[in-house]
């Protein structure tokens, strides 16, 4: 009777160990996926910042060109 209980406990323990290993493996896969996602997000944010800076620079150049054209137009109208 005691041996039977001991064997049942050992069997239950082995089952729990298998479940623990599987959960640990799944958790590690999720951890890896999360880290990869962070890298991707960081890369995307860096690209967005580059494009935003380039857009702002182009907008400034465009405004400067428009101002220059306006000045030239006003000079032409005075002549």
DRENDO-1510 file (C-alpha; in Angstrom, 1 decimal, always signed):
<recs>
REC; n; res; u; v; w
REC; 1; UNK; +0.0; +0.0; +0.0 .
REC; 2; UNK; +2.8; +2.5; +0.9 .
REC; 3; UNK; +4.7; +1.4; -2.2 .
REC; 4; UNK; +1.7; +2.0; -4.3 .
REC; 5; UNK; +1.3; +5.5; -2.9 .
REC; 6; UNK; +5.0; +6.2; -3.4 .
REC; 7; UNK; +4.8; +5.0; -7.0 .
REC; 8; UNK; +1.7; +7.2; -7.6 .
REC; 9; UNK; +3.5; +10.2; -6.1 .
REC; 10; UNK; +6.6; +9.5; -8.3 .
REC; 11; UNK; +4.4; +9.3; -11.4 .
REC; 12; UNK; +2.6; +12.5; -10.5 .
REC; 13; UNK; +6.0; +14.2; -9.9 .
REC; 14; UNK; +7.3; +13.0; -13.3 .
REC; 15; UNK; +4.2; +14.4; -15.0 .
REC; 16; UNK; +4.7; +17.7; -13.3 .
REC; 17; UNK; +8.3; +17.8; -14.3 .
REC; 18; UNK; +7.4; +17.2; -17.9 .
REC; 19; UNK; +4.8; +20.0; -17.8 .
REC; 20; UNK; +7.3; +22.3; -16.2 .
REC; 21; UNK; +9.9; +21.6; -18.9 .
REC; 22; UNK; +7.3; +22.3; -21.6 .
REC; 23; UNK; +6.2; +25.5; -20.0 .
REC; 24; UNK; +9.8; +26.6; -19.5 .
REC; 25; UNK; +10.5; +25.9; -23.2 .
REC; 26; UNK; +7.4; +27.9; -24.3 .
REC; 27; UNK; +8.3; +30.8; -22.0 .
REC; 28; UNK; +11.8; +30.9; -23.5 .
REC; 29; UNK; +10.4; +31.0; -27.0 .
REC; 30; UNK; +8.1; +33.8; -26.0 .
REC; 31; UNK; +10.9; +35.7; -24.4 .
REC; 32; UNK; +13.0; +35.4; -27.6 .
REC; 33; UNK; +10.0; +36.5; -29.7 .
REC; 34; UNK; +9.6; +39.5; -27.4 .
REC; 35; UNK; +13.2; +40.5; -27.8 .
REC; 36; UNK; +13.1; +40.2; -31.5 .
REC; 37; UNK; +9.9; +42.3; -31.6 .
REC; 38; UNK; +11.7; +45.0; -29.5 .
REC; 39; UNK; +14.6; +45.0; -32.0 .
REC; 40; UNK; +12.2; +45.4; -34.9 .
REC; 41; UNK; +10.3; +48.2; -33.2 .
REC; 42; UNK; +13.6; +50.0; -32.4 .
REC; 43; UNK; +14.7; +49.7; -36.1 .
REC; 44; UNK; +11.3; +51.0; -37.3 .
REC; 45; UNK; +11.4; +54.0; -34.9 .
REC; 46; UNK; +15.0; +54.8; -36.1 .
REC; 47; UNK; +13.8; +54.8; -39.7 .
REC; 48; UNK; +10.8; +57.0; -38.8 .
REC; 49; UNK; +13.0; +59.5; -37.1 .
REC; 50; UNK; +15.3; +59.6; -40.1 .
REC; 51; UNK; +12.4; +60.2; -42.5 .
REC; 52; UNK; +10.9; +62.8; -40.2 .
REC; 53; UNK; +14.2; +64.7; -40.0 .
REC; 54; UNK; +14.6; +64.5; -43.8 .
REC; 55; UNK; +11.0; +65.7; -44.3 .
REC; 56; UNK; +11.6; +68.7; -42.0 .
REC; 57; UNK; +14.9; +69.5; -43.8 .
REC; 58; UNK; +13.1; +69.4; -47.2 .
REC; 59; UNK; +10.2; +71.5; -45.9 .
REC; 60; UNK; +12.7; +74.2; -44.7 .
REC; 61; UNK; +14.4; +74.2; -48.0 .
REC; 62; UNK; +11.1; +74.5; -49.8 .
REC; 63; UNK; +10.0; +77.4; -47.6 .
REC; 64; UNK; +13.3; +79.1; -48.3 .
REC; 65; UNK; +12.8; +78.6; -52.1 .
REC; 66; UNK; +9.3; +80.0; -51.9 .
REC; 67; UNK; +10.5; +83.0; -50.0 .
REC; 68; UNK; +13.3; +83.6; -52.6 .
REC; 69; UNK; +10.8; +83.3; -55.4 .
REC; 70; UNK; +8.5; +85.8; -53.7 .
REC; 71; UNK; +11.3; +88.3; -53.3 .
REC; 72; UNK; +12.2; +87.9; -57.0 .
REC; 73; UNK; +8.6; +88.4; -58.0 .
REC; 74; UNK; +8.3; +91.5; -55.9 .
REC; 75; UNK; +11.6; +92.9; -57.5 .
REC; 76; UNK; +10.3; +92.1; -61.0 .
REC; 77; UNK; +7.0; +93.9; -60.3 .
REC; 78; UNK; +8.9; +97.0; -59.1 .
REC; 79; UNK; +10.8; +97.1; -62.4 .
</recs>
